[in-house]
């Protein structure tokens, strides 16, 4: 076959599905026209061609919803721009509930959508029947109408992207398989194809279910796995309304879409069938998988009950096709942590069509500017862990992830598959103490402690979950006695060498030029002043530092650190997470307990807050850092892995009469909310500056040499007006006490001025609390917060709130400094 294949390009895109074609289209729109797209067979031939083509806009977070909104807007104009039909129609969608819990989930989502102007309307069962006449409303208690949603023909819209890309100068080659990704001097340098090499400064993997294995050839982890995905298409149905909305019935794991006088009924069953465990043929092209009617028979039977006309309607097509799913049910986007210049957009979990426009636009800007244009933390490839490319892990997790699209999205809901892969040394001890294990980044972490029956029969809820009282007891014990938290999952890096101080000061907004043994709380910023990481840095020697960050950011923060160390710098960076477990001992009796197990002087004079040093503990040698994330006196204890069990047992034995108990991450979240301690990825992120998030105290604007992001912060400071600020929220409703979680709109005098970033019930102050940003064109000031009528909208209902800058618990920080203050369940000192 004779192909005029170029020898080089600015950008090579691997894969001609909807994502790859959208990225080519959007790159061309930005003026990056030297683009080559390589498709191994024909455009859309992998997964795109058999997608259902649903175009919905409400997603789990603000960022994802905004990307989906852009996609819907683009579909409205793409056909006119390119002359290529897309089949797009804005016929709306109905999301329907058959129980109160589902209705609350939908209502909370509807309230979230109001933050960014998403039209949504609550509808009754009768109103659902009016809009979707074939439905049987038995058991339906209500739902929500989204008029801006719709549907599209997946193959046609992909061809429209491709045509638009070609109009902008992109070259698209079908039947051109990429056999190898090329790397030179640690950076992506191009691809090898069946017809020769193409050099490129940027390569983008959009290979769908082939992406994992292609990336693995050069040591890059793209954790995704294919699963069988089913839908049926009926024969033509006489008199079927031609503009029926898309109908979603999550409680029955089904959706319904009218198409050319037929119904397409799709399933997201709770127990899925992984596929392709032994690899996927390169010859797979417009293929389907064998029918398995028995697998979806229960859901098809429920569909026949829900839409009675199906009883007398034949099935024209029973379709089974593979789609790729990721371990957390979110797609993989961005520059890979292993290889600079190598990007990915893959693993779309059946959401590729509706995500395609936003994905293409954001990744194109990322390639042009070298940074994401908006906060993409939820889907950033750097959130994943290297071990997650393990095939057995992916196969087992995929059984669960397909159904998550329609399952209840409970707060604190835990995965039940592929568990136990990362365990701290204390794991068995914690289980024996009654731990209910949660999972983050593969780590098993105690959520709460309870009886065997309580742990085995957890009940999730949007109000008070089954573990509510257990967490309350853990919070009280921490405030009154002393509690032990396993924080081994926190990521830890050693940065050392003659240039370590210079590099740490350049990367960090705070001043790391402190005395040995001093702990610096600081942020790593991007050039726009946004927060890329939230860390503590301990100076352990003149030329050595210990960096500690959250578990979910392990690969992300290590990548950020290493990529900002110049090649000429005399610095060595190592990840010591696995070898350095950490226990947090917090509570007013923590110092007394430490005095029992250590001969070292731990007084305020010898170890004041914010300092760290090595001490004896039992027979072990540990690093004790005087820090807290719960607002009580206490210590973070770092120890070699082989000494961890000895340290744990020594503490537990010595602390029994002091009331020492284990406590979990649910209690931690409650107490950090009472103190207003920020959590990266929720309350602070790459679009939030320290001044906006109330962390200006951690910035050293005048330190010698400056730091990344200083110019942006200086400009913000010079403006003298902060229009957007993080505030602390307390629900003051006397009748009900609804729980805050995230994205609930905040209103002042009836107008939405912000939303919650994270929330929890504060057991020490006995109130539902949250953190969130509010905006005001004339500045967010204390006076502005104290005036007006403030409300929170939760599940389409409004409740009164109080807002302030400072914390609700121990606002003067006396307890943290070890000053004995009586424990009270109020915000007063």
N, C-alpha and C positions, 0 to 999 in steps of 0.2 A: 504494500500500500504506500503510495507516494504522498507524504505530508510535508508541507513547508513549515517545519518546526523551527522556531527561533532558537538561537543558542543562549540567549539571556533575556531577562525581563526584570522589571522592578519587583513585581509580585507574581508568584505562582500559586494558584489555588488548586488543591487536589480534591476533586469531587464536584460533580455537576448536578447535585440536587438543589432543592430550593434555597438552602443556606449558601452554598457556594455561588450560585448565580446572583443571589441578592448582594453578597459581598462584592462581587465583580461590578455589579450595577452601581453600588454606592461608592466604591473606589473611583469609578469613572466620573461620578457626579462631583467628587472632590478634586478632580483634575489629575488623578493618578491613572494614567491611561495605558501605561506599558504593563499590561496585565495578560497573563496566560492562564487559562483555566483548562485543566486536563481532566477529562472524564473517561474512565476505563472502558465504558460501553457507550450507552446513549444517555442524554440528559434525562433525569428523573427515574432512571431504570432500577435504582436500588430500593428505596423506601418511598420517596416522594410520590411516585405515580399512584400508589394505592392508599394514600392518606385520605381521610374523610373530608378534609378541607374546611374544618370549622374555624371561624374567625371570632373568637371571644376576646374580651378585653380585661376583665377582672382576673387578676392573678393574686398570688399570696402576699406580695409586697408592693410598695409604691413603685419601685424601680421597674419591676417586671410588668406591672400594669401600664406604666407609661410607655414602655417599649411595645407592648401589645396595642396600645391606643394608636401609636404612630403607624404600626402595620395596617390597622384598619383604615386610617386616613390615606395611606399610600395606595392601598388597593382601590380606593375610590377614584384615583386619578391615573393609575398606571396604564390602564387600557387606552385612555385618551392620549397619553404621552407617547406610547409605543406603537399604537395601532394593532396590538395583539390582544385578542379577547382573553379575559381572565375568568369569566363566569361569576364575578363578584356580585352579590346582592346583599343589601342590608335589611334582612328580614327579622332581625332581633333574635333574642333567645329567652327562654324561660328556665329558671332553676327552681326545682320543685322539692318540697319537703313532705315527708310522711310521718315525721315525729318532731317533738319539740326541740330536741338537741340539734337536729339538722337545720331546723328553721332558725335557731339562734346562730348557728355557724353562717348561714346565708345572710342573715340580718347584719351580723358583724362585718361580713365582707362588703355588704352594700354600704354600710356606714364608712368603711375605709375608702371605698370608691368615691365617696362624696368629697374626700380631701382634694381630689384633683379633677373635679367636675365631671365625673362619670355619671351619665344619666341612668337612674335606676328607680324602679317603682315597686313597692310591695303590692302583691296581688292575692286575692282570695282564690279558693278552689273554683268558684263560679267564674271568676275572671280568667282563670287559666283555661277553663272549658271554652270560653268565648274566643280566646285566641288560638286554641288548639283543639278544635271540635272533635277529633277522633278519640280523645283521651277519656278513660274511665277515671273519674275523680274519687272513687272510693279510697278512703284512707289518706287522701291528700289534705293537709291542713293549711297549705298556702305556699307562696313562693315569691320570686322576684323577677321582674321584667326588665331586660336590658335592651333598649331599642336600637343601640348602635352596633350590636353584634350582627353576625351574618355568616355567610359561607362563600366559598370560592372553589373553582376547579383547580386542584393542585398542579397538574401538568401544565395547564394553560398559564397560570400565574408564573410558574417557573420559566416558561418560554418568554413571557413578557419581561421578566428580569433579564434573561439572556439577551433578548433583542435590545433592551435599553443599554446593557453593558456594551454590546457590539456597536451601537450607535455612538457610544462614548469612546470607542477605540479599543476595547478589550478584544482579545483573540480567544476563541473557545474551540477546543479540539475534542471531538468525540473519538471513541475507540483508541484512546491514547492512555494506556495504563502507566501509572507511576509505580516503579518497582522499588525505589529506595529514596529516602530523604537524605540529603547531603549536608554535611557539617564540616566547616573549616575553621580552625583556630577557636573552637568552642561556640561558633555562631552558625545559624542556618545559612547555607550557601547555595541552595538550589535543590533540584530533583533529578533523579535518573529515570528516564522513561524507556519504554520498549523501543523507542526510535532515537535514543540518544539523550545527552545531558542538557539541562537548561539551568544556567546559573541565575541566581536571584538573590537579592538582599533580604527578601521576606518571603516566607512560605506559609500557607494557611491550609491546615488539614480540615477538610469538610467531607470526609469519607464515610460518614455514617457508621454502620456496623463493622466496616473494615478498618476504622480509624485506630482502634486499640492495637491491633497487630502490626499495622504499618509503623506506628509510633514506637512500639516496643523494640523494633529492629535497631533503633539508635538509643535505647535506654530511656525513652520518654513514656511517662505513665498517663494514659487516657482511660480511666476506669469506666467502661461501659460494656454492656452485654445485650445481645439480641434476645427478644422474646416473641413468641407467637401472639399475634393480635388479630382478633376476630370481629367480623361484622357480617350481616346478611343484607341482601337487597331483595325486595319483593318484586313480584310482577307488577305491571301497571295497575293502579287502583282507580277505578272509575270515580269521578267526582271528588277525588282527593284535592283539597285546596292547594293551589300552586305556590302560595307564599307563606306556608306554615313556618313559624319560628323554629329554631333548633330547640329541642326539648331535652333537658338533663334531669335524670332521676338517679341521683347518687346513691340513694338508699337501695335501689334495685340494680346498681352497677351498669346502667344502660343510658344511651342517648339515642335520639331519633332525629333524622334529618330528611326532609322532603327533597327529592331530586328527580326532575322530569316526570312527575306523576307517580313516582315510586317512593317507598320509604327505605332508607338505610337505617338499620338498627345496629349500633355498635356496643361493644362490651369492654369494661375494664374490671374484669373479674378479680376477686381478692386473692385467689391462688393461681398464679400465672404459670405458663410453660416456657422456661428458658429454651433457647434454640441456638444452634451453632457452636456447641461446646467444643467440638473437635475442629473448628475452623469453618470458614465460609468460602465456598468456591468462587474463584475469580470469574467464572462463567455465569454466575447468578445474574440474571438480567430479565426484568419484568416477570419474575417468577413468583409463584405462590406456593404455599406449603399444603400438605395433605389436610383434608377436612377432618375435623374432630368434633362432630356434632354433640357427642356425649359430654364433652368438656364444658360447653356453654348451655347445655340443655336446660338446667334449672333457671338460668337467666332468660333464655328464650321463652320458656313457659311463663315466667313472670311478665315478660313483655306482651305475650298474648292476652294475659289478663288485663294489663294496663291499657292496651289498644285492641279492643275486641275484634275489630275488622281483620286483624291478622289471622283469626281462626278460619276465615274463608278466603284467605289470600295465599297464593302460591309463592314459593321462594325461587326467584330467578338465579340467585347467586349466594353461595355460602363461601365467604372469603376468609382465608387465613394467610396473613403475610407478616414477615418479621419487621420489628422496629427495635431500636436500641434504647436501653434504659440505664441510668446511672445509679450509684449506690444511695444517693439522697434524693433522687427524683428531680434533680435540677440539672440543666444542661451545662456543658463545658465550654467556656468562652475565654479567649484572651491569649496572652503570650505565655508559653509554657515555662515553668520554673527551671527546667533543665537546660533549655537551649534558647538563648536570646535570638530574636528574629523568627522564631517558629511559633506560629499562632494556631489556634484551633477554634472551631465552631461545630460542635458535634454532640451526640448523645441527647437528643431532644425530647425523649420520653413522650412521644406522640404529640408534641406541641410545636413541631417545626414550622408548620405553615403559619400559624398565628404569631409566632415569634420572629419570623424571617425578616420582616422589614426592620424591626428594632435591632436585631442582631447584625444585619448588614450595615446599618447606619452607624452603630456604636463601634463595631470592629474596624470599619474603614477609618473612622476618626482616630481610633487607638493606633492603627498602623501609621497614619500620617503624623500624629502628634507625639507618639511614644508614651502615651498614657491614656487610660480610659476617659471618655468624655463625661461620664456620669458615674455615680456609685454603682458598680456592678459586682459587689461583694458576693451576692447570693449565687451568682453563676460563674464567678472567676475560677478558672482552672486551678489557681494556686491554693484554693481551699482544700483540695483533695490531698490524700496521703499516698506515698509511694507504694505501700503494700496493697492498695486497693486495685492494682492491676491483676492481682492474683485471680486466676480463672475460677477456682472453686468458690472463693469468696463471692465473686460476681454472679456466678450461677445461682448460688443459694439466695443471695439478696434479691435477685431479679424476680424470684417467685413472689416477692412481696411488693416490689416497687411499682409494677404496672398498675396494680389496684389502688395505689395511693392517690392516683388522679381523682378517684371517686370516693375513697374512704373518708371517714370523718377526720378532719385536721385538728385533732384535740390539742390544746396546750400541753406541752411536755410529753406528747405521745412518743413512745419508744418503738424502734424497730425490734422485731422479734426474730428475724433471720440473721445469719452470718454474724453471730455475736461471740464475744470472748476472745477476740484476736489480740487485744492489747490489755494487759492486766498489770496493775502495780504489784510490788512485792507484798502488799498488805491485803490483797484480794480475798484470800481464804479467811483471814481473820475478820474482815468486814462482813463477809457473808454469814459467818458464824454469829456475828453480833446483830444480824437481822437486816442487812442492807438490801434495799431494792436498787438494783443496778440500772443506771441509765448509760447511754452511749454517746460519745462525741469523738469524732475523728478516729473511731475504732477503739478508743479507751473505754474501759468499764469503770464507771464512776458512781459512787453511792448517791442516789437522789434523796432518800430518806431511810429511816430505820423503823422497823415495826415487827410485829409478830409474824410467824410463818403464814398465817391466814391472811394478814393484811398485805404482805408482800406478794403473795400468790394471787390475790384477788383485787388488784387495783382497779379503781373506777375513775376514768377520766371525766372531766366536766368543764364547762365554761364558767361555772360558779365555784363552789368549794369541792375540790377533788377528794377522794377517799383518804388521802394522806394529810389533809389539812391540819388535823389535831396533832399528828405526829410531828409535823414541821413546827407547829406552835411550841410544842414541848422542847424541841431542839433549840429554838430561838431563846426561850426562857432560860434554859440551862446555860446557854452561852452568855446571857446577860447576868445571870446570878452566880454561876459556878465557873466551869471551864469545859470546853468541847474540843474534840480532836477531828480535824478535817484532812482527808487524803487528797493532796494536790500534786501527786506525782505526775499527772498528765500535763502540767504546765511545761511549756517548751523552755529549754535553757541552752544558752550558747556561751562559750568562752571566747573572748576576743583578746588576743595578746600579741605583744611585739613592740618594738621601739616606736612605731607610729600609731599604736592603739589609741592613745589619748586624742591625737589629732583627728583620727578618723571618727571616733565616737562623738567628738564635739561637732564635727561637720554634719554627721547624720542626725544627731539629736538636737531638739530645740532647747533642752535644758543644758546646764553647764556640768560637764562630767569631770572637770578639773577640780576635784574635791579631795579631801584627805582619804587615805586608805582606810577602808571600813565604812565609808559613807555610802548610803543608798540614794540614788537620784531617781525620782519619778519623773518621766519625761515622755514626749511623743516624737516619732519620726514623721516628718512632713514631706509632702510633695512640693513641687515648685509653686503650686497655687495656694499653699498654706494648709491644704487638707491633711487630715491625720491618716497616715498609712499604717502606723503601729502605735500601741500604747504599752509601754514597757517600764520595768524597773531595771536600773543599771547599778550594780555594786562594784565599787573599785576595790578589788581584792589585793592589788599590788600596784606599784608605780606604773607598770606596763601591762596590767592584766585587769579585765573587767568580766563580770558575770551578768549576762542579759537574761531576763525572765519575761516571757510573754504568754498569751493564752494558747491553749492546746490547738484550737482550730486554725491558728495562724502559723503553725510550726514551719511549714514549707514556704509560705508566703513571706514571712518576716526574715527567714534565713536568706531567701532569694534577694529580698530588698537590701539586706545588709551586704551580702557579697557583691552585688552589682554596683554598689556605691563605694567599694574599696578600689582605688586605682591599682592598676597592675604593678606600678612601681612601689606601692606602699609596703612597708615591712610589717605586715599584719597577718596573723593566722587566726582563722575563724573555725570553730568546731562545735558541732551539735552534741551536747552531752545529756540530752533529755533522758535517754534510756538508762544511763548510769548514775543519775543523781535524783533519786526519789525525794519528795518533799512532803512534810507534814506541817499543817498549820494548827497551832495551839492557841486558842483565843478564849478570853473570859477573865473576869476580875481575879480569879484564883490561879491564873496561869503562871504568874511569877512565883507564887508559893510552891507550886508543883515543880517548876524548874529548879528551885532551890533544893528540893529533895533529891533530884537526880543528877545535879551538876555542882561541883565545888566552886565554879567560877562566879565572880561577882556580876550579878545581873541587875544591879540597881540602876536608877535613872541616870546617875552620874557615870556609871561604868558602861552602860548600854542604853543611851537615850533613844527616843523614837527616831527612826530613819537611819539607824546605824546597824552594822553587821560585823560579827567576828566569829572565829572558830572557838569552840568550847568543848570540854569533856561532857559527855552525857552517858551515864552508865559506864560501860567499857568502850564506848565508841567516841569518835571525834566527829563533831558536826558543825555546820555553819548555822548560827542563830542570827536571824535578821529581825529587828524590832519593827514589824510592819503589821498592817491589818487590812482586811477587806470587809469587815463586819462592824467596825466602829467600837471594838472593845480592846482592852489591853491584850497583848499577845505577841507571838513569835512565829516566823516561818523557819522551819528546821530542814536543812539540806544535808543529806548524808550519802555516803557510798552505798550502792545497791546491796552489797554483801552485809552491810551493817544495819539495814533498814528494819528487819524483823526484831533485832535486839532492841533498837531504839523504841519501836512501837510497844513491845512487851514491857519494857522498863517504865515507860510513861503510864501505861494502863495499870500496872501493878501499884505504882506509887500514888496514883491519883484517885483511887476508889473512894476514899473517905472525903475527898474534896468534891465529889459529884462528877468526876470526869466521865464523859460519855462521847461516843462517836456522833458526828453530825454530817449531813449531806449537802449536796449542792442546791436543793430546793430551799433549805434554810439560809444558805449563803446568799441566794438571790433575794430572799426576803430582807435580810439585814443590810445588804449593800444598797437596796432600794431606799431603805429608811435613811441611809447616810448619803444618798445621792452619788455613790461611786459609779462612774461611767463604765460601760462595757463596750469594748471595741466590736464593731460589726452591728451593733444595735444603736447605742446612744452617740457614738462617735465613729467617724469613717472618713473616707477620702474626699468627701465634699464639705466636711465640717472643720472649721479652724479652731485653734485653742481659745481664741477670744469669743467665738460664738458658743462654744461648749463649756464656758466657765473654767477653762484650764489655763488662763493666762499666767497664773502663778507659777506654772511649770516651764515657762519660756524665759530664756535669758537673752533678751534682745541685744544687749550690749557686749556680749562675750567676744573676746578676740577671735577673728577669723570668720565670724558669722556662722550660718548653718543653712541647710537646704530649706527653702520656703521663707527665709527671713524677709526678703524684699516684699513678698505678698503680704506678710503680716505687718510690715512697716507701713505699707499703703493702707491697709485696713485700719491700723491704729491712727494714722494721720487723718483719716476721714472723720474720726471722732464720734461716729454714730454707728452703733451695732444694731442693725435692723432685725437680726435674727438671733435668738438666744435659747439655750437649753434651760428649762425651768423644771421645778419639782412640783408634783401635782398630788393632791389628796382629795379623794371623793368624800363629800360631806353630807351625802344623802342620809336622812334618818329612817326612811321607810325601807329602802333596799340598800344592799352593799355590793354592787356589781364589781366584778374583777376586771382589772385592766391587764392587757397583754401587749398589744402593739397596734399602731395605726388608728387608734380611736381618735376622731376629730375633736379638737378643742375649740370652743366658741367663746367669743367675747361680745356681749351685747347682740347675740344672735348671729354673728358672722364667724365663719371658720377662719381661725388665725394660726392654726398649727395642729400637730398630731402627736400622739404618744409614740415613743421609740421603744420603750420596754416598760413592763409593769409587774407588780407582784403585791400580795397582801403583806403589810407590815405588821407582824405579830407583836412587836414591842410597843408600837403606837396604836395598834388595833384599828387599822384603816387600810383601805385599798389605795395603793400609791402608784405613781408612774413618773417617768422622765419623758420629756418631749420638747420639741422646738416650737416656739411661737415667733411670729413676725409682725413688725409694725414699721411703716415707712418713716415715722418720726422717731424711731428708736424704742427698743424694749428696755424700759426703766423700771425701777422699783415702784415708782408712783403709778405707772401705767398698769402694772400687775395688780396693784392694790385698789384700782378703780374699775368700774364696769361690772357687768354681771357675767361671771365665768361659769361655763358648763362643759360637760363632756358628753359626747354622743356614743352610746354603746348599744349595738344591735337596734339602731333606729330610735332609741329612746334617749332623752337628755336628763342629766343629773348634775346637781350643783357641785362645784369643786373650789378648792383654794389653790393658788399658785404662788410660788416664791422661788427665790434663787437658792436659798440655803437648805440644809437638810432638816428633816422632821425629827430626827432622833439625836439627842446630845449635840445641839448645833454648835456649841463652843469647843467640842472635841475634848472634853475633860477626861472621858473614859479612855480614850486612845492613849492619853498621856499618863494613865495610871492613877488619876485623881479619883478618889472614892466618891462616887455620886450614887445615891439610892436609885435602884431600878424602878422606873415608873412606866406605865403603859400610856404615855402621853408624849407630846412633842416638847413639853416644857423641860427645862433643866432641873 
